[in-house]
Amino acid sequence: MKKCIMENNKNRKFLKGKIGRLILVCLFWILIWILGAKGVGSDLILPSPLSTLKALMTELKTYDFYLNIGWTVFRCLTSMLLAFVLGSIGAVLSYRYNWIKALLSVPVTFFKAVPVMAIIIYIILVIEANWVGVVVSFLMCFPIVYTNLLSGLEGINIEYLELAQVYDLSFLTKLKFVYFYGISSEIKGSLSLISGLSWKAVVAAEVLSVPAHSLGYPMLNSKYYLETPRLFAYIVVIVVFSMIMEYFVNRGLKLLEVKEYKWSRVLRNRIVRVQSQDKSVFSSNWKLEKVTKAFQGKTILKDFSLAVKSGQHIGLIGDSGIGKTTVMKILVGLERIDEGKISIDGSGRFAVLFQEDRLLPYLNVFDNMALTMDIKDRDRILEMAQALEIEDSLYLLPNKLSGGMRHRVALGRTFLSGRDNIILDEPFRGLDKELKRRIIDRLWHKETKDRTLLLITHIREDAESLTDEILELIN
């Protein structure tokens, strides 16, 4: 409670300080405006803040003023929505299909380079005046959304995509927890940029297209009739509404920020445990026969063979870089072989502990372990966390954990998956001897019994004590 009160007080002080600075900055520039207006001495050239305020008060009394605001806001929001939706669709299609990416590269490059006034002048010729602002703003905002989101999609960590592939994550799960959160920074950047750009594009289009109701047309009239205070009043309104829109957009984007949460995004409700099916249904025999694999001309595996019977535990040992992890990737379908034969009987569904932790950075420990479970069970997760001695960290994000703790979370995720084919690549990396012994005593027999297992390690003692047979890779 005390900590919560202290944090609230800090937040209030921060907000007060921020608002105070903003007020001081505004007052400074208003003072500069006043001095500039006095120096010029003519409202026709530079109206004073008071003259601008009087003009604004006059506009506030008219019905058309609010109608003008409503139409401009509508055009901005409509163009932003269209740009974001169609830009997202375009980015996804371009990410999936190279020919669509090549096709869209020309218009995207064109509209990023062409002056906005040139677009407005042409659009006026073909579009009804009320919709010119929407079309122009859309054409300006679409390339921003498209390029940002496509860049985000192409930059998604390949390790997370491989994790999703190995564990057969559903389309919706992959969409939400791998893709959506993976490009959240690009989404925020796109919306933040177009929320400001849309106002500039829409108002510029309104000035030239002269729709029935807009904020741009009164500005044009003010220029024609030399009503400079009225012109400044509309400029102030446009700036204020643009700032308001950006404020609300940025407030909404805070929901995408990576922050700790003390609940589960993966398990919304308690899910009743379901008795698993007979393990023999899922048991698999694995066989690699005379497999050869090379990367960039360098041969990693040459005529390599491996046979693992259902329920057998095999240890694969060897020096670092000799090809142990390549064997794992071939078995689970992450790498294609150059020569040889692969045969996997049964379901062929694997639970894999990668060398890298591959924890999703925007999910807490609990959800990272729950993500790959075939049968969701809160109690099972809590039991696993206790066995791994991470129960006090269940609601922390991965960046708050040490390297050893992250690896334990990944180990727990592998055991919790419920699959009977397991590959563990260096499962005890980063653990001290005592913690390693305790985890083995609590979990190894319980979690590996009746499962087909491949233990990849460079520590011979682990392979000798935990597996039935050892296969050593040598140069």
NUTI-166114 format. One record per residue (C-alpha): x, y, z; residue in one letter. Coordinates in Angstrom, 3 decimals, padded with zeros to 6 digits. Layout:
! residues N
(node (X; Y; Z); 'A') ...
END
This chain:
! residues 475
(node (000.000; 000.000; 000.000); 'M') (node (002.805; 002.406; 000.961); 'K') (node (004.623; 001.647; -002.280); 'K') (node (001.441; 002.265; -004.277); 'C') (node (000.866; 005.641; -002.561); 'I') (node (004.482; 006.681; -003.222); 'M') (node (004.151; 005.758; -006.910); 'E') (node (000.899; 007.745; -007.204); 'N') (node (002.559; 010.769; -005.604); 'N') (node (005.451; 010.491; -008.055); 'K') (node (003.016; 010.330; -010.971); 'N') (node (001.167; 013.432; -009.728); 'R') (node (004.434; 015.340; -009.320); 'K') (node (005.519; 014.289; -012.792); 'F') (node (002.212; 015.372; -014.342); 'L') (node (002.214; 018.653; -012.458); 'K') (node (005.754; 019.333; -013.581); 'G') (node (004.974; 018.428; -017.181); 'K') (node (001.787; 020.513; -017.303); 'I') (node (003.559; 023.384; -015.564); 'G') (node (006.343; 023.381; -018.157); 'R') (node (003.781; 023.239; -020.973); 'L') (node (001.918; 026.252; -019.550); 'I') (node (005.154; 028.210; -019.193); 'L') (node (006.166; 027.394; -022.776); 'V') (node (002.744; 028.489; -024.077); 'C') (node (002.867; 031.715; -022.060); 'L') (node (006.346; 032.437; -023.412); 'F') (node (005.207; 032.156; -027.045); 'W') (node (002.018; 034.118; -026.381); 'I') (node (004.226; 036.881; -024.973); 'L') (node (006.366; 036.751; -028.126); 'I') (node (003.128; 036.946; -030.177); 'W') (node (001.942; 039.992; -028.216); 'I') (node (005.274; 041.767; -028.621); 'L') (node (005.362; 040.915; -032.338); 'G') (node (001.820; 042.238; -032.874); 'A') (node (002.654; 045.472; -031.043); 'K') (node (005.819; 045.855; -033.058); 'G') (node (003.959; 045.388; -036.371); 'V') (node (001.082; 047.571; -035.226); 'G') (node (-001.467; 046.202; -037.718); 'S') (node (-004.054; 043.449; -037.262); 'D') (node (-004.113; 043.072; -041.037); 'L') (node (-000.531; 041.745; -041.031); 'I') (node (-000.232; 040.218; -037.547); 'L') (node (-003.307; 040.290; -035.318); 'P') (node (-002.806; 040.274; -031.568); 'S') (node (-003.919; 037.345; -029.388); 'P') (node (-006.803; 039.507; -028.147); 'L') (node (-008.031; 040.252; -031.678); 'S') (node (-007.744; 036.568; -032.540); 'T') (node (-009.722; 035.638; -029.416); 'L') (node (-012.488; 038.113; -030.305); 'K') (node (-012.713; 036.641; -033.815); 'A') (node (-012.868; 033.155; -032.332); 'L') (node (-015.647; 034.147; -029.929); 'M') (node (-017.639; 035.482; -032.858); 'T') (node (-017.222; 032.163; -034.711); 'E') (node (-018.262; 030.204; -031.626); 'L') (node (-021.702; 031.826; -031.825); 'K') (node (-022.402; 030.460; -035.317); 'T') (node (-023.824; 027.046; -036.224); 'Y') (node (-021.639; 026.739; -039.322); 'D') (node (-018.492; 026.862; -037.183); 'F') (node (-019.364; 023.582; -035.449); 'Y') (node (-020.496; 022.050; -038.734); 'L') (node (-017.126; 022.977; -040.236); 'N') (node (-015.274; 021.344; -037.349); 'I') (node (-017.415; 018.208; -037.552); 'G') (node (-016.806; 017.723; -041.269); 'W') (node (-013.038; 018.235; -040.999); 'T') (node (-012.752; 015.854; -038.043); 'V') (node (-014.860; 013.316; -039.962); 'F') (node (-012.585; 013.576; -043.006); 'R') (node (-009.462; 013.143; -040.871); 'C') (node (-010.792; 010.121; -038.986); 'L') (node (-012.141; 008.493; -042.151); 'T') (node (-008.871; 008.902; -044.032); 'S') (node (-006.879; 007.602; -041.049); 'M') (node (-009.108; 004.557; -040.739); 'L') (node (-008.918; 003.773; -044.453); 'L') (node (-005.138; 004.282; -044.518); 'A') (node (-004.574; 002.061; -041.511); 'F') (node (-006.908; -000.754; -042.584); 'V') (node (-005.829; -000.855; -046.239); 'L') (node (-002.185; -000.191; -045.351); 'G') (node (-002.279; -003.135; -042.924); 'S') (node (-003.876; -005.407; -045.517); 'I') (node (-001.328; -004.326; -048.116); 'G') (node (001.559; -004.945; -045.708); 'A') (node (000.305; -008.429; -044.804); 'V') (node (-000.198; -009.397; -048.464); 'L') (node (003.225; -008.018; -049.400); 'S') (node (004.779; -009.933; -046.509); 'Y') (node (003.207; -013.161; -047.798); 'R') (node (003.599; -012.633; -051.542); 'Y') (node (006.629; -011.016; -053.172); 'N') (node (004.744; -010.244; -056.369); 'W') (node (002.278; -008.043; -054.447); 'I') (node (005.195; -006.299; -052.731); 'K') (node (006.730; -005.582; -056.144); 'A') (node (003.363; -004.425; -057.480); 'L') (node (002.751; -001.967; -054.627); 'L') (node (006.294; -000.606; -054.592); 'S') (node (005.571; 001.727; -057.523); 'V') (node (002.474; 003.572; -056.162); 'P') (node (003.925; 003.673; -052.635); 'V') (node (007.172; 005.246; -053.880); 'T') (node (005.222; 007.626; -056.112); 'F') (node (002.920; 008.963; -053.398); 'F') (node (005.807; 009.295; -050.936); 'K') (node (007.691; 011.493; -053.436); 'A') (node (005.001; 013.555; -055.176); 'V') (node (004.112; 016.983; -053.662); 'P') (node (000.770; 017.006; -051.839); 'V') (node (-000.425; 020.034; -053.815); 'M') (node (000.019; 018.144; -057.088); 'A') (node (-002.175; 015.352; -055.759); 'I') (node (-004.825; 017.791; -054.549); 'I') (node (-005.007; 019.587; -057.889); 'I') (node (-005.546; 016.323; -059.746); 'Y') (node (-008.006; 014.796; -057.239); 'I') (node (-010.164; 017.949; -057.459); 'I') (node (-010.733; 017.118; -061.130); 'L') (node (-012.088; 013.616; -060.500); 'V') (node (-013.626; 013.604; -056.994); 'I') (node (-016.590; 015.504; -055.538); 'E') (node (-015.391; 018.404; -053.359); 'A') (node (-016.634; 016.968; -050.033); 'N') (node (-014.427; 013.889; -050.417); 'W') (node (-011.234; 015.389; -051.842); 'V') (node (-009.730; 015.771; -048.360); 'G') (node (-010.415; 012.125; -047.506); 'V') (node (-008.799; 010.821; -050.704); 'V') (node (-005.772; 013.134; -050.492); 'V') (node (-005.148; 012.354; -046.826); 'S') (node (-005.517; 008.637; -047.502); 'F') (node (-002.951; 008.787; -050.324); 'L') (node (-000.526; 010.593; -048.018); 'M') (node (-001.038; 008.303; -045.016); 'C') (node (-001.252; 004.917; -046.754); 'F') (node (002.488; 004.722; -047.658); 'P') (node (003.436; 005.485; -044.041); 'I') (node (001.270; 002.700; -042.624); 'V') (node (002.212; 000.262; -045.364); 'Y') (node (005.989; 000.733; -045.170); 'T') (node (006.099; 000.783; -041.349); 'N') (node (004.010; -002.356; -040.896); 'L') (node (005.762; -004.229; -043.705); 'L') (node (009.103; -003.372; -042.137); 'S') (node (007.809; -004.620; -038.784); 'G') (node (006.531; -007.888; -040.245); 'L') (node (009.791; -008.526; -042.073); 'E') (node (011.699; -007.794; -038.872); 'G') (node (009.820; -010.223; -036.629); 'I') (node (012.285; -012.464; -034.828); 'N') (node (012.646; -015.726; -036.769); 'I') (node (013.047; -017.547; -033.456); 'E') (node (009.449; -016.720; -032.474); 'Y') (node (008.170; -017.880; -035.861); 'L') (node (010.036; -021.179; -035.465); 'E') (node (008.573; -021.562; -031.962); 'L') (node (005.078; -021.069; -033.367); 'A') (node (005.777; -023.580; -036.153); 'Q') (node (007.121; -026.302; -033.863); 'V') (node (004.244; -026.009; -031.402); 'Y') (node (001.560; -025.616; -034.095); 'D') (node (000.153; -022.464; -032.506); 'L') (node (-003.306; -021.664; -033.809); 'S') (node (-003.771; -018.898; -036.360); 'F') (node (-005.377; -016.553; -033.828); 'L') (node (-002.735; -017.262; -031.184); 'T') (node (000.043; -016.628; -033.700); 'K') (node (-001.702; -013.500; -034.981); 'L') (node (-002.076; -012.012; -031.514); 'K') (node (001.005; -013.095; -029.610); 'F') (node (003.613; -013.315; -032.372); 'V') (node (002.606; -010.893; -035.121); 'Y') (node (000.445; -008.211; -033.453); 'F') (node (002.634; -007.689; -030.411); 'Y') (node (005.719; -008.192; -032.564); 'G') (node (004.892; -005.134; -034.676); 'I') (node (003.285; -003.074; -031.909); 'S') (node (006.037; -000.426; -032.089); 'S') (node (005.458; -000.042; -035.850); 'E') (node (001.705; 000.224; -035.276); 'I') (node (002.262; 002.958; -032.700); 'K') (node (004.663; 004.815; -034.949); 'G') (node (002.292; 004.672; -037.917); 'S') (node (-000.759; 005.921; -036.032); 'L') (node (001.217; 008.659; -034.317); 'S') (node (002.556; 009.932; -037.652); 'L') (node (-000.706; 009.826; -039.605); 'I') (node (-002.712; 011.459; -036.791); 'S') (node (-000.748; 014.671; -037.430); 'G') (node (-000.298; 014.314; -041.176); 'L') (node (-004.014; 013.714; -041.813); 'S') (node (-004.891; 017.186; -040.484); 'W') (node (-002.369; 018.902; -042.694); 'K') (node (-003.462; 016.988; -045.792); 'A') (node (-007.199; 017.367; -045.175); 'V') (node (-007.078; 021.097; -044.430); 'V') (node (-004.808; 021.752; -047.424); 'A') (node (-007.248; 019.855; -049.644); 'A') (node (-010.211; 021.762; -048.178); 'E') (node (-008.571; 025.108; -048.964); 'V') (node (-008.262; 024.211; -052.646); 'L') (node (-011.351; 022.045; -053.192); 'S') (node (-013.805; 024.409; -051.397); 'V') (node (-016.268; 021.862; -049.941); 'P') (node (-019.568; 023.039; -048.484); 'A') (node (-018.397; 022.668; -044.886); 'H') (node (-014.792; 022.623; -043.697); 'S') (node (-012.177; 024.457; -041.651); 'L') (node (-010.114; 025.087; -044.761); 'G') (node (-012.686; 027.081; -046.763); 'Y') (node (-013.277; 029.783; -044.079); 'P') (node (-009.508; 030.268; -043.953); 'M') (node (-009.522; 030.909; -047.702); 'L') (node (-012.390; 033.388; -047.328); 'N') (node (-010.551; 035.142; -044.525); 'S') (node (-007.647; 035.663; -046.861); 'K') (node (-009.855; 037.018; -049.660); 'Y') (node (-011.651; 039.464; -047.357); 'Y') (node (-008.487; 040.411; -045.445); 'L') (node (-009.974; 039.107; -042.152); 'E') (node (-006.619; 038.162; -040.671); 'T') (node (-007.854; 037.779; -037.046); 'P') (node (-010.490; 035.295; -038.307); 'R') (node (-007.771; 033.477; -040.255); 'L') (node (-005.651; 033.201; -037.117); 'F') (node (-008.690; 032.029; -035.125); 'A') (node (-009.164; 029.117; -037.525); 'Y') (node (-005.440; 028.336; -037.412); 'I') (node (-005.663; 028.140; -033.618); 'V') (node (-008.708; 025.828; -033.874); 'V') (node (-006.919; 023.542; -036.342); 'I') (node (-003.804; 023.365; -034.161); 'V') (node (-005.854; 022.657; -031.020); 'V') (node (-007.926; 019.903; -032.647); 'F') (node (-004.829; 018.374; -034.213); 'S') (node (-003.187; 018.278; -030.776); 'M') (node (-006.337; 016.793; -029.225); 'I') (node (-006.458; 014.039; -031.834); 'M') (node (-002.768; 013.235; -031.382); 'E') (node (-003.279; 013.203; -027.608); 'Y') (node (-006.106; 010.663; -027.753); 'F') (node (-004.280; 008.551; -030.321); 'V') (node (-001.174; 008.476; -028.126); 'N') (node (-003.286; 007.671; -025.060); 'R') (node (-004.812; 004.760; -026.927); 'G') (node (-001.394; 003.596; -028.087); 'L') (node (-000.255; 003.263; -024.474); 'K') (node (-002.344; 000.086; -024.421); 'L') (node (000.264; -001.438; -026.767); 'L') (node (003.180; -000.661; -024.475); 'E') (node (005.023; -003.655; -023.019); 'V') (node (004.341; -003.594; -019.289); 'K') (node (003.881; -006.015; -016.446); 'E') (node (000.438; -007.490; -015.794); 'Y') (node (-000.728; -009.758; -012.993); 'K') (node (-003.185; -011.908; -014.906); 'W') (node (-003.121; -014.212; -017.900); 'S') (node (-003.661; -013.149; -021.493); 'R') (node (-003.455; -016.754; -022.649); 'V') (node (-005.818; -018.304; -020.097); 'L') (node (-008.788; -015.981; -019.652); 'R') (node (-010.710; -018.476; -017.518); 'N') (node (-009.836; -021.507; -015.457); 'R') (node (-009.857; -024.496; -017.780); 'I') (node (-010.812; -027.870; -016.315); 'V') (node (-008.191; -030.556; -016.703); 'R') (node (-008.938; -033.235; -019.237); 'V') (node (-007.508; -036.733; -018.939); 'Q') (node (-004.930; -037.188; -021.672); 'S') (node (-005.255; -039.960; -024.200); 'Q') (node (-003.209; -043.151; -024.157); 'D') (node (000.404; -042.193; -024.688); 'K') (node (001.011; -045.082; -027.054); 'S') (node (-001.177; -043.318; -029.593); 'V') (node (001.332; -040.489; -029.790); 'F') (node (004.594; -042.404; -029.402); 'S') (node (007.004; -042.014; -032.311); 'S') (node (010.041; -043.723; -033.753); 'N') (node (012.544; -041.318; -035.284); 'W') (node (015.072; -042.262; -037.929); 'K') (node (017.628; -040.286; -039.915); 'L') (node (019.488; -042.283; -042.545); 'E') (node (022.703; -041.038; -044.180); 'K') (node (021.659; -037.418; -043.833); 'V') (node (023.866; -034.699; -045.306); 'T') (node (023.377; -030.990; -044.596); 'K') (node (025.509; -028.041; -045.660); 'A') (node (025.225; -024.284; -045.051); 'F') (node (026.771; -021.898; -047.582); 'Q') (node (029.015; -024.618; -048.940); 'G') (node (030.182; -025.824; -045.518); 'K') (node (029.119; -029.383; -044.699); 'T') (node (027.760; -029.685; -041.150); 'I') (node (026.442; -033.267; -041.297); 'L') (node (027.812; -035.956; -043.598); 'K') (node (026.073; -039.360; -043.906); 'D') (node (024.660; -038.914; -040.387); 'F') (node (022.304; -041.599; -039.081); 'S') (node (020.156; -041.665; -035.943); 'L') (node (017.521; -044.147; -034.772); 'A') (node (015.379; -043.471; -031.696); 'V') (node (012.719; -045.980; -030.658); 'K') (node (009.443; -044.983; -029.038); 'S') (node (009.993; -044.287; -025.356); 'G') (node (013.786; -044.344; -025.690); 'Q') (node (016.066; -041.646; -024.278); 'H') (node (019.092; -040.836; -026.436); 'I') (node (021.951; -038.491; -025.592); 'G') (node (023.574; -036.588; -028.451); 'L') (node (026.910; -035.139; -027.430); 'I') (node (029.719; -033.301; -029.150); 'G') (node (031.658; -030.055; -029.244); 'D') (node (029.951; -026.724; -029.931); 'S') (node (029.265; -026.038; -033.599); 'G') (node (029.546; -029.653; -034.661); 'I') (node (025.901; -029.975; -035.758); 'G') (node (023.883; -031.093; -032.714); 'K') (node (021.352; -028.273; -033.051); 'T') (node (021.135; -028.901; -036.806); 'T') (node (019.998; -032.460; -036.034); 'V') (node (017.218; -031.051; -033.848); 'M') (node (016.075; -028.617; -036.530); 'K') (node (015.987; -031.376; -039.144); 'I') (node (013.878; -033.616; -036.896); 'L') (node (011.265; -030.934; -036.170); 'V') (node (011.112; -029.667; -039.758); 'G') (node (012.936; -026.353; -039.387); 'L') (node (015.692; -027.379; -041.806); 'E') (node (015.608; -029.372; -045.049); 'R') (node (018.219; -032.022; -045.696); 'I') (node (020.422; -032.037; -048.786); 'D') (node (020.662; -035.808; -048.983); 'E') (node (019.408; -038.802; -047.047); 'G') (node (016.099; -039.938; -045.592); 'K') (node (013.928; -038.951; -042.613); 'I') (node (011.154; -041.098; -041.168); 'S') (node (009.080; -040.273; -038.088); 'I') (node (006.258; -042.618; -037.128); 'D') (node (003.248; -041.568; -035.070); 'G') (node (002.120; -037.985; -034.596); 'S') (node (005.511; -036.399; -035.244); 'G') (node (004.602; -033.580; -032.836); 'R') (node (007.611; -032.389; -030.848); 'F') (node (008.175; -030.358; -027.720); 'A') (node (011.488; -028.535; -028.113); 'V') (node (013.735; -026.703; -025.694); 'L') (node (015.875; -024.504; -027.933); 'F') (node (019.317; -023.282; -026.948); 'Q') (node (017.856; -019.780; -026.957); 'E') (node (015.082; -019.143; -024.431); 'D') (node (012.685; -017.796; -027.077); 'R') (node (010.363; -016.267; -024.482); 'L') (node (007.918; -013.764; -025.956); 'L') (node (009.000; -010.452; -024.374); 'P') (node (005.443; -009.057; -024.023); 'Y') (node (004.063; -012.102; -022.147); 'L') (node (004.778; -012.751; -018.483); 'N') (node (006.334; -015.980; -017.186); 'V') (node (002.953; -017.620; -016.571); 'F') (node (001.739; -016.975; -020.124); 'D') (node (005.036; -017.997; -021.711); 'N') (node (004.677; -021.392; -020.049); 'M') (node (000.948; -021.643; -020.852); 'A') (node (001.328; -020.672; -024.502); 'L') (node (002.263; -024.112; -025.858); 'T') (node (000.116; -026.305; -023.599); 'M') (node (-002.207; -028.682; -025.439); 'D') (node (-004.438; -028.848; -022.342); 'I') (node (-004.519; -025.579; -020.417); 'K') (node (-004.281; -026.079; -016.652); 'D') (node (-003.418; -023.341; -014.149); 'R') (node (-002.561; -025.802; -011.370); 'D') (node (-000.090; -027.619; -013.595); 'R') (node (001.667; -024.330; -014.374); 'I') (node (001.897; -023.420; -010.694); 'L') (node (003.310; -026.867; -009.840); 'E') (node (005.900; -026.556; -012.589); 'M') (node (006.895; -023.071; -011.418); 'A') (node (007.422; -024.360; -007.877); 'Q') (node (009.516; -027.280; -009.105); 'A') (node (011.670; -024.862; -011.134); 'L') (node (011.823; -022.382; -008.204); 'E') (node (010.345; -019.506; -010.196); 'I') (node (006.940; -019.284; -008.472); 'E') (node (007.727; -015.769; -007.180); 'D') (node (008.358; -014.542; -010.731); 'S') (node (005.210; -015.819; -012.472); 'L') (node (003.937; -012.346; -013.377); 'Y') (node (007.251; -010.774; -014.374); 'L') (node (008.218; -010.074; -017.969); 'L') (node (011.246; -011.957; -019.348); 'P') (node (013.454; -008.840; -019.309); 'N') (node (013.180; -008.834; -015.502); 'K') (node (014.676; -012.321; -015.210); 'L') (node (018.256; -013.543; -015.117); 'S') (node (019.538; -015.764; -017.920); 'G') (node (019.211; -018.887; -015.778); 'G') (node (015.632; -018.064; -014.793); 'M') (node (014.635; -017.466; -018.422); 'R') (node (016.060; -020.863; -019.343); 'H') (node (014.058; -022.507; -016.547); 'R') (node (010.884; -020.891; -017.868); 'V') (node (011.662; -022.301; -021.318); 'A') (node (012.293; -025.741; -019.792); 'L') (node (008.956; -025.567; -017.977); 'G') (node (007.206; -024.564; -021.211); 'R') (node (008.683; -027.626; -022.937); 'T') (node (007.570; -030.088; -020.252); 'F') (node (004.103; -028.484; -020.012); 'L') (node (003.380; -028.874; -023.715); 'S') (node (002.016; -032.361; -023.146); 'G') (node (003.808; -033.870; -026.150); 'R') (node (005.479; -037.240; -025.991); 'D') (node (008.360; -036.442; -028.335); 'N') (node (010.853; -034.159; -026.612); 'I') (node (014.129; -032.633; -027.737); 'I') (node (016.103; -030.757; -025.091); 'L') (node (019.018; -028.669; -026.343); 'D') (node (021.337; -027.868; -023.408); 'E') (node (018.515; -027.984; -020.801); 'P') (node (020.685; -027.058; -017.816); 'F') (node (022.514; -024.096; -019.297); 'R') (node (023.058; -021.318; -016.763); 'G') (node (022.145; -023.433; -013.701); 'L') (node (024.475; -023.991; -010.765); 'D') (node (025.136; -027.569; -009.657); 'K') (node (022.797; -027.550; -006.648); 'E') (node (019.841; -026.042; -008.522); 'L') (node (020.449; -028.408; -011.417); 'K') (node (020.405; -031.403; -009.063); 'R') (node (017.187; -030.276; -007.382); 'R') (node (015.400; -029.761; -010.727); 'I') (node (016.536; -033.159; -012.010); 'I') (node (015.378; -034.867; -008.805); 'D') (node (011.958; -033.197; -008.950); 'R') (node (011.205; -033.291; -012.660); 'L') (node (013.342; -035.520; -014.817); 'W') (node (011.785; -038.939; -014.149); 'H') (node (008.285; -037.505; -013.753); 'K') (node (008.325; -035.465; -016.970); 'E') (node (010.299; -037.795; -019.255); 'T') (node (008.803; -041.169; -018.316); 'K') (node (007.257; -042.943; -021.342); 'D') (node (008.301; -040.087; -023.610); 'R') (node (010.659; -040.370; -026.551); 'T') (node (013.547; -038.011; -025.800); 'L') (node (016.685; -036.627; -027.384); 'L') (node (019.038; -034.844; -024.982); 'L') (node (021.505; -032.593; -026.796); 'I') (node (024.431; -031.572; -024.632); 'T') (node (028.187; -031.094; -024.580); 'H') (node (028.375; -032.511; -021.028); 'I') (node (029.013; -036.260; -021.216); 'R') (node (028.115; -036.840; -017.549); 'E') (node (024.569; -035.529; -018.112); 'D') (node (024.080; -037.785; -021.116); 'A') (node (025.400; -040.828; -019.242); 'E') (node (023.192; -040.315; -016.175); 'S') (node (019.972; -039.208; -017.889); 'L') (node (019.736; -041.253; -021.112); 'T') (node (019.726; -044.881; -022.206); 'D') (node (022.247; -044.541; -025.011); 'E') (node (024.784; -041.971; -026.181); 'I') (node (025.625; -040.936; -029.715); 'L') (node (028.685; -038.719; -030.122); 'E') (node (029.195; -036.371; -033.046); 'L') (node (032.837; -035.981; -034.072); 'I') (node (034.591; -034.101; -036.849); 'N') 
END
